[in-house]
Amino acid sequence: MRVPEEHIEESFLAGSGPGGQNVNKVETAAQLRVNIFALGLQPYAYRQLKDLAGSKLTKDGVLVITARTHRTREANREEARRRLDTLLTKAHQRDAKRRKTKPSRAAKARRVDTKKKRSAVKEKRGRVRFD
């Protein structure tokens, strides 16, 4: 799912981790902020997105995605947008309804057989009678 550009607020941050002076000087990490209520999603998609996003979703309904895996600003920007698209695509997918099935005749027979064997084992544990 594509998000219109006017709904995306984009900023760049200093990266973290190793990288020497370059990490301190250059803002290569990309951060996207999207208000999910402005996207006009279906109600089930909002619920699904809330579950999928977890801590990436603020109380105000702003989805924050940060990418800092690549060395360049452009690569991180594309990575963040790809993550956003993936998250929204997953939110729109509905789970298939489960169809109720009955156990097969063989499965019932196996169950009964194991129950009988177990019953026999337990029956043998009883007191020994000397008549």
Buried (B, 14 or more C-beta within 10 A) or exposed (E): BEBEEEEBEEEBEEBEEEBEEEBEEBBBBBBBBBBBEEBEBEEEBBEBBBEBBEEBBEEEBBBBBBBBEBEEBEBBBBBBBEBBEEBBEBBEEEEEEEEEEEEEEEEEEEEEEEEEEEEEEEEEEEEEEEE
